[in-house]
Amino acid sequence: MRSARALATDPALLLLGRTRRRPAPPRKQALPPVARQLKAEGMSLLLVEHDMDFVMGLADRVVVMGSAQS
């Protein structure tokens, strides 16, 4: 629901953060076509996700962030 409200403001960049729970498979299946449509309309998406198979099938560019373990 928050994503729908964010889209109503006609942003140039949409941040999709990872939820505490893993997204259900139907939700993950719904995101790629929507993301491609938004990209075609000129919007950029920043996706925070840990499932690299999912990310690699969707993203044009990937930036990996990590932290040093002590």
N, C-alpha and C positions, 0 to 999 in steps of 0.2 A: 504494500500500500504506500509506503514512503517513496518508493521509486516512482509510482504514478504521480504523486504530488510533486516530486522533483521535476518530472518531465513537463508538468503543466507550466513551469516557469521558463521553458524554452532555453535550457542551459547550453553552453558550448562544450562543457565537460561534465560527465556524470560519474560520480564515484560510487562503485558498488562494493561495499565492504563485506567481509566474511562474517556470517552470523556465528553465534556460539555453537549452534548445532550444524551438522553437515546438511547442505541442501538436499531435499528429497530428489530422487531421480527425475520425476516429472518436471520439477522446477529447473533442473539443470538442462533438460531437453528443451525447455521453452526459451531459455536465454539466448542460444546462438542465433536463431532467426531474428529475434528482436534486436540483438546487438548489431547484426549485419544491416538491418533496416535503418537503425539509428546512424550507423557509419555512413550509409548511402545518403542520408540527409545532412551529413556534415558534422555530426556530433562525435566527440571523442569520449571514450569510456576508460576509466581507470578501475581495474578489477583487482581486488585483494582475494586471492584464492590459493589454497595449498595443493589442490589436485592438479598436478602438472599435465597429466594427459588431457584433462578438460581445457586447461589454459592453452596448451600448444595447439589444440584444434580450433581455437577461437581467436587468439591474439596475433596481431601483425608484429608487435614488438613485445619482448618480455624483459623485465628488470627483476633480478632476484636480489632480495635483501636478506641479510643474515646478521647474526650477532656473534661476537666472540665468546666462546665458552671459557670460563676460568677454572 
